[in-house]
């Protein structure tokens, strides 16, 4: 069992630093969020493969405490980045991490997929570390909505566990008409689709 001091320590935010795509970030998270103590291998694999224009309009879909969106904001200093998650705790930590890293062109929003995003807003790049247990229905909604919200020529980058690789390939080919596997690691695959 835990004593009171141990419980107090568990309640404090977890703070760590990470270098992602050559960008140094200071991050805070908490228990209950995905990969709270370090950046997971799928996120690292995704960020190593993305091509981000300095003025890109970006969306981090399912942002958690924000490592993908924060990295996008550093890589696109003349652009704007929207981070969204359906977990209010994740959004609060993403907002704190945006502020503590001085990323004024980024914002975090509570949204289940695209449902709270301004319907007129469009993106040049959408990135997502898709949760393994998201379910095919929600995943289909995300992919169809992502295509609708991309500017022509815009890119969707996703990383999934290898078990979802064929599902993602099939859906991206069906919805976008194209698919590229950028990297397959031991546990994760990074895929890309463009809106023509």
C-alpha positions as CSV (number, residue, x, y, z in Angstrom):
1,X,0.0,0.0,0.0
2,X,1.0,3.6,-0.4
3,X,1.6,6.0,2.4
4,X,0.5,9.6,2.4
5,X,3.8,10.9,1.1
6,X,3.8,8.5,-1.8
7,X,0.2,9.4,-2.7
8,X,1.1,13.1,-2.6
9,X,4.0,12.4,-5.0
10,X,1.7,10.5,-7.4
11,X,-0.6,13.5,-7.5
12,X,2.1,15.9,-8.6
13,X,2.5,16.4,-12.4
14,X,5.1,14.3,-14.1
15,X,7.8,16.6,-15.6
16,X,10.4,15.6,-18.2
17,X,12.2,16.9,-21.2
18,X,12.3,15.3,-24.7
19,X,13.9,16.0,-28.0
20,X,11.5,15.3,-30.9
21,X,12.4,15.9,-34.5
22,X,15.3,18.0,-33.3
23,X,13.1,20.1,-31.1
24,X,13.7,20.3,-27.3
25,X,10.5,20.4,-25.3
26,X,9.7,20.5,-21.6
27,X,6.6,18.4,-20.9
28,X,4.2,17.8,-18.0
29,X,1.7,15.0,-17.8
30,X,-0.1,12.9,-15.2
31,X,-1.1,9.3,-14.5
32,X,-4.0,8.2,-16.7
33,X,-2.8,9.9,-19.8
34,X,-1.1,7.9,-22.6
35,X,2.7,7.4,-22.0
36,X,2.9,9.8,-19.1
37,X,6.6,9.5,-18.2
38,X,8.2,9.5,-21.7
39,X,7.5,9.8,-25.4
40,X,6.3,6.5,-26.8
41,X,8.1,4.8,-29.7
42,X,5.1,5.4,-32.1
43,X,5.1,9.1,-31.5
44,X,8.9,9.3,-32.1
45,X,8.5,7.2,-35.3
46,X,5.8,9.5,-36.6
47,X,7.7,12.7,-35.9
48,X,10.8,11.5,-37.6
49,X,8.9,10.9,-40.9
50,X,6.8,14.1,-41.2
51,X,7.5,16.9,-43.7
52,X,6.3,20.1,-42.1
53,X,6.3,23.5,-44.0
54,X,7.3,26.5,-41.8
55,X,3.9,28.1,-42.4
56,X,1.7,25.0,-42.3
57,X,-1.7,25.0,-40.7
58,X,-1.6,21.8,-38.6
59,X,-3.9,19.6,-36.5
60,X,-2.8,17.1,-33.8
61,X,-5.8,14.8,-33.6
62,X,-6.0,13.0,-30.2
63,X,-3.2,15.1,-28.8
64,X,-2.9,13.8,-25.3
65,X,-0.6,16.1,-23.3
66,X,0.7,17.5,-26.7
67,X,4.1,16.2,-27.8
68,X,3.1,15.9,-31.5
69,X,1.3,19.3,-31.6
70,X,4.1,21.0,-29.7
71,X,6.7,19.6,-32.1
72,X,4.6,20.7,-35.1
73,X,4.4,24.2,-33.6
74,X,8.2,24.4,-33.4
75,X,8.6,23.1,-36.9
76,X,5.9,25.5,-38.3
77,X,6.8,28.8,-36.5
78,X,4.8,30.9,-39.1
79,X,1.9,28.5,-39.1
80,X,-0.8,27.6,-36.6
81,X,-1.4,24.4,-34.8
82,X,-4.6,23.1,-33.2
83,X,-4.3,20.3,-30.7
84,X,-7.6,18.4,-29.9
85,X,-8.5,15.6,-27.5
86,X,-11.7,14.2,-26.0
87,X,-10.1,14.0,-22.6
88,X,-10.3,17.2,-20.6
89,X,-7.3,16.3,-18.5
90,X,-5.2,15.8,-21.6
91,X,-6.3,19.2,-23.0
92,X,-5.4,21.0,-19.8
93,X,-2.0,19.5,-19.8
94,X,-1.6,20.3,-23.5
95,X,-2.5,23.9,-22.7
96,X,0.0,24.1,-19.9
97,X,2.7,22.6,-22.2
98,X,1.9,25.1,-25.0
99,X,2.3,28.0,-22.5
100,X,5.5,26.6,-20.8
101,X,7.2,26.1,-24.2
102,X,6.2,29.6,-25.4
103,X,4.3,28.4,-28.5
104,X,1.8,31.2,-29.0
105,X,0.7,29.9,-32.4
106,X,-0.7,26.7,-30.9
107,X,-4.0,26.1,-29.1
108,X,-5.6,23.1,-27.4
109,X,-9.3,22.4,-27.7
110,X,-11.6,19.8,-26.1
111,X,-13.2,17.9,-29.0
112,X,-14.3,14.4,-29.9
113,X,-12.5,14.1,-33.2
114,X,-13.6,17.1,-35.3
115,X,-16.9,17.8,-33.6
116,X,-15.8,21.1,-31.8
117,X,-13.5,22.3,-34.5
118,X,-14.7,25.3,-36.6
119,X,-16.3,23.7,-39.7
120,X,-14.6,26.3,-41.9
121,X,-11.1,25.6,-40.6
122,X,-8.8,23.8,-43.0
123,X,-5.4,22.2,-42.5
124,X,-2.2,21.5,-44.5
125,X,-1.2,18.7,-42.2
126,X,-3.1,16.4,-39.8
127,X,-1.2,14.1,-37.6
128,X,-2.4,11.4,-35.2
129,X,-1.0,8.6,-33.1
130,X,-4.2,6.6,-33.3
131,X,-5.1,4.7,-30.2
132,X,-5.1,0.9,-30.6
133,X,-8.6,0.5,-29.2
134,X,-10.3,3.5,-30.9
135,X,-12.8,1.2,-32.8
136,X,-13.4,1.1,-36.5
137,X,-16.5,3.3,-36.4
138,X,-14.7,6.2,-34.8
139,X,-11.6,5.6,-36.9
140,X,-13.7,5.8,-40.0
141,X,-15.2,9.1,-38.9
142,X,-11.7,10.5,-38.2
143,X,-10.4,9.5,-41.6
144,X,-13.4,10.8,-43.6
145,X,-13.4,14.0,-41.5
146,X,-9.6,14.4,-41.9
147,X,-9.9,14.3,-45.7
148,X,-12.8,16.8,-45.7
149,X,-10.7,19.2,-43.5
150,X,-7.5,19.0,-45.5
151,X,-6.6,21.6,-48.0
152,X,-5.9,20.3,-51.5
153,X,-2.4,18.7,-51.4
154,X,-2.7,18.4,-47.6
155,X,-1.2,15.4,-45.8
156,X,-2.5,13.1,-43.2
157,X,0.2,11.3,-41.2
158,X,-0.8,8.5,-38.8
159,X,1.0,6.0,-36.7
160,X,-0.7,2.8,-35.5
161,X,0.2,-0.4,-33.9
162,X,1.2,-2.9,-36.6
163,X,-2.0,-4.9,-35.9
164,X,-4.0,-2.0,-37.5
165,X,-1.6,-1.6,-40.5
166,X,-3.8,-3.4,-43.1
167,X,-7.0,-1.7,-41.8
168,X,-5.4,1.7,-42.2
169,X,-4.0,0.9,-45.6
170,X,-7.4,-0.2,-46.9
171,X,-9.3,2.8,-45.4
172,X,-6.7,5.3,-46.6
173,X,-6.8,3.9,-50.1
174,X,-10.6,3.9,-50.1
175,X,-11.1,7.4,-48.6
176,X,-8.1,9.3,-50.0
177,X,-7.4,7.2,-53.1
178,X,-3.7,6.9,-52.1
179,X,-1.6,5.4,-49.3
180,X,2.2,5.3,-48.5
181,X,3.8,3.3,-45.8
182,X,6.6,5.6,-44.6
183,X,8.1,3.3,-41.9
184,X,7.3,0.1,-40.2
185,X,9.1,-0.6,-36.9
186,X,8.9,-3.6,-34.6
187,X,5.6,-2.4,-33.1
188,X,4.3,0.6,-35.1
189,X,3.7,1.7,-38.7
190,X,3.7,5.3,-40.0
191,X,1.4,5.9,-43.0
192,X,0.7,8.9,-45.2
193,X,-2.2,9.9,-47.4
194,X,-2.7,13.1,-49.5
195,X,-5.8,14.9,-50.4
196,X,-5.7,15.5,-54.1
